[in-house]
């Protein structure tokens, strides 16, 4: 049996104490800057960071009613990613403070046509964030992009990360702006040595979705009898809570210039309807339209929207997103970030319970 010398043991104790002090100092000297902190994903990220005892500053739009739901202990800064001056204030910190930026702010739209506002926020706003990161010599940037920025592959092939982004290779203007912004981040890594990583969520689901995104809207419409039929399609959505865990992990574990797909199981519309009827008092919708008829319905809806000037529920672009290949490979994120997506059924059940608490859905769990 061998023993360590007493001096070595003392040295190890001092070393451990120094490491503990270093971790504690880092806890208070590191500041997390979260854009879009009033959104479902940004709010989830901020809440997780606060739970971990981290210091968090959130960027929110002036007058946004969702500000009231931003987690406590988040230092709120009113500003806009398109306003460079407001970003300068947002990035100000005491000397020696280590800044980690999580850029969640974006405009999500199912309108496939050009939009100046979508361009300004999703692309120009990201460029502004990149420039602020470079000028303030931040520690790390994690940009929240979208799997929509990645070109679709034929059915039967699992979609994985790509090295370059081409807006002409994707469908829909939101996807194009995300592709442009993702490439801008990678260009900054090459040009300035910026330590940045990109995460690519599929759809986003889960409770506390006060913006009532696509999945939450489907739940509400289904449970209030507004969806008489379905289509032969699928989607892929991840719980915002699981995305928040992966994004925070990416702050330390994400490799410079690398991207990580954050997806879940591919769920068919038929499976979605079955889950909703299983968890609620709603009668299950069993009429599922084939792809060809769904496309025709989308075209008719497009024409109706142009005539009435009102947004329609099932446009051709909506149909495309449901019948496209929605199978994504998350192996890289699981291996390097420890990413884990809970079963989709759990997210749906939690969302229904939350909506019931908001008096939006009748449930029978």
N, C-alpha and C positions, 0 to 999 in steps of 0.2 A: 504494500500500500504506500502511495506517495502523497506528500502534503505540500501545499503551496507555502512558500515563506510568508511570515507575518507581514513583511513589507509589501509583498505582492498583493496580499489580501487588502491591506489598507489602501493601496493604490487603486485596486479594483473598485472599492467602495467609493473613493473620491471620484473615480471616473464615472461610476453610475450616477452619483449625485450631480455631477456636471451635466450628464446627459439629460437627467430629469429637469434640471434648471434650464437647459437649452430648449427642451420641449415646451416648458412653461413660458419661457420668454417668447418663443416662436408663436405660441398660442395668442399672445397679446400684441406682438409686433407685426403679425401678418394681418392684413386687411383684405377681405374679399369684396370685390366690387361686382354686383349682380345687376345687369340691365334687364328690363322687363320684370322687375320684382313684384309687380302687381298681377302678373299673369299666372296661369295655373302652374306651368313648369317653373318659372322664375320664383314664384312664391314657395313652391315645394323645395327648391334648392335652398332658398334663404332660410326656410324653417328648419331644414336638416342641419345647416351650418350653425344656426343659433342653438339647436339642441346639443351640438357637439362643443359648445362653448366658444365658438369662433366669433370674431368681430366682423360684422357684415354691414355693408352700405348698399342700399338699393336705389336704382334710378327708376323714377316713376313719372308718368305724364301729368302735367298740371290739370287738376280737375277730374282725374280718373276716379270714379266712385269705388273702384276695387282697392284703392289705397287703404281704405278702412280695414281690409282683410289681410294686409301685409303683416307678417308675424311681428310680435313685440320684440323689442331690442334690436330691430333693424334700423339703422340710421338712414332716414329717407332724404333723398336729394331729388328735387323736382327738376326735370330736364328732358331732353330729347336727343336721340342719337344723331339726328340730322342737324342739331344745333351745336356747333363746335365749341362755342363759348360756355355753354352749360356743361359740356363734357370736361372742360378744363377745371371747372369747380368740382365736378364729380371725382376727378382723379387727384385732387390735392390731398396730400397727406404729410404727416410729420416726417422729418428726416429720419432715415433708418427704418421706416415702415416698408415691409415687403408687400407689394400689391399683387394680388391674384385676381384676374378678370374673368368673369363668366358671362359671356354675351348671349343672352336668351331673347332679347327684344326682337320682334319681327311682326310683320303683318301676314297672317295666313289667309289665303283666299282660294276658293274653288272656281273663281272666274279665270278662264285661261287667257284672257286678253290683256294687252298692255295696260299698265296702270302706273302713272307717274309716282303716286304715293307709295305703291309697293316697291318700285325701283328705288326711290329715295330712302326709304326705311331699311329695306333688306340688303341693298347693295351699297349705296352711298353711306348709309349709317354704319355699316360694317367697316367700310374703308375709314371712316372717321374714328371708330374704335381702334382700328389697327394703328393709325397714325398717333393716337393718344398713347397707346401702349408703347410704341417705339420712343416717343419723346419723353415719356416718364420712366423709361427703363423698367418696365414691370417684370415681375418674376415669371408669370405664366399667364397665357391666354387660352381659355377653352371656348371655342366657338360652337354654338349649337346650330348645326345646319339641318339637313333633312335627307332622308333616303331618296326623296324626289330629285335631288341633285345628281343622283347616280343613274346612268342609263339603264333602262329595263333590258333584261335578258329573256330569251324565249322560255315558254313554259317548260318545266322539267329541270331547269337550271337554277341554282341558288345564287342570288345576287350578292356579291361581296364588294369590299372597298376598291376604289380606283385611285390612280396616282394623279390624274389630271381631270379637269372639269370643263365640259363644253356645253354652253347653254343651248346650242342648236341640237344637241343630242338628247334633250329631255323635252317633255310635253307639259305645257301650262306655264303661265308667266311666273307664278310663285316658284316653281321648280327652277326656272331659268335664272331668277335672281339669286336663289340659293346656290346654284352652280357657279355663278359669277363671284359671289361673295366667298365661297369656299376656295376658289382659285386665288382670289386676292389674299387670303390668309396664307396659303402655301407660297405665294410669290414673296410675301413679307418675310417668311422663314428663310427663303433663299437670299433675298436682297439685304435684309437687316439682321439676320441671325435671331429673329424673334422666336422665343420658345413658345410655340403654339401647337395645340392639338385640336382636332375637330371631332365632334360626335354627330352621328347621323341617326336620329330617332326615326322610327316609322311613324304611325299615328300615335296620338297621345290620348289616354283614357284615365279613368280613376275619379275618386270623389274630389270635392272642393273645386269643381270646374265651373266657376261662376260665369265664365264666358260662354258656357254651353257649346262646347266644340262639337265636331261631327258625331262622335260616339255618344256623348251625352244627349245630343239632339235626337238621335235615333231612338234612344231609350224613352225619352219623353214622348216623341211622336207615336211610337209603338204602343206605349201604355195608355195613351189617350185616344187610340183608335184611328190615328191619322195615316197608318200604313196598311192598306188593304192587301197589297201583294208585295212580293220580294223579287229579286232578280238572281240569276245564276252567277253570283259573284262572290268575292271574298275581300277581306281586309286584314291588316296587321296593325295592332295597336298595343302600346306598352303603357303600363301604369306609371303616372307621373312620379310616384314615390320611388319606384325602381330606377327611373331615369335620373332622378336627383342623386341617388346613391352613386350611380355610375359616373355622373358628371363630376361630383366631388372627388371621387377616386381618381378621375382623369387629371385633376389638378396636380396630383403628385406622381401618379403612375403613367399618365399618358406620355408617350414618346414624342419628341419634337418633330413636327412635320408629319405626324401620323394621324390617320382617321380611324374611327371605330363605329361600326354599325350597331345600333341598339334596337333590336327588334324582338318580337314575341312569336307565338304560334300563329300560323295563318288560319283565320276563322272564316268559314263560309257564312253567307247570309242566313242560310237555313239553320245552321248551328246557333247563330246569334238569336234568331227568333225563338228557338227551342229554349235557350237559357232564359230569355226574358219572360217567357210564359211559365217556366219552372219557378222563377223567383218572384213572380207577381201574380195578380188575379187576372191578367190579360189572356184572352183566348189566343191560342197559337195560330199565326198566319201560316198556311201551308201551300198557298198558291205561289209558285216560284216561276217567273217568266224566263224563257230561254234567252241566250245571248242575243240572237238575231232580233227578237221582238223588243228586247231591252234597248238595243241601239236605235231602233225605229222610234221607240218612246222618247229617247233622249233628243232625237232630231225634232220631233213634234214639240217637245218642251222648249227647245231653243227658239223655234218659230213663235211659240206662244209668248215667250219672254220678250222678244223683239216687238211684238204687236202691243202687248200690255205695258211694256217698260218696267215690269216688275221681275225680281229675281225668282227663278223657278227652282223647285227642289231637285228634280232629276234632269240635269242637263247632260249633253253628250260627254262633257268632261267628267262629270260625276260618274257616269256609267263607265267611262274608260278606267277610272281609278278603281272601280270595283271588279272589272273583268280582266285587268292587267295581271301580270305575274307579281304576286305580293309575298314571295318566299325569299327571305334574306338570311344570310349567313352571319351569325354573331360570334363565331368561334374566337376571333381575335379579341373582342371586347371581354369575353368570358375569361380568356387566358391571361390577358394583361391588366384588365381593370377589375376583375372579380365580378363582372356583371351577372346579374341573375334577375330574370323576369318571372314574377309570380304567375300562377295560372290565370288565364283570361277570365275564367268563371269567377274567381275571387274578386277581381277588379270590378266586374259587372255587379256582383252582389253588394260590394261596398258602395258603389256608386248609387245603386237603387236605394240602399238604406239612407245614404246622404240626401238623395232627392226626396225621399219620404219625409225626412226631417225638415226639408225646405218646403214641404206641402205641395210637391209637384207630381208625385207618383203614389198610387195605392199599391201596397205590397202585402204579400202573405208568406213571410218567411217563418 
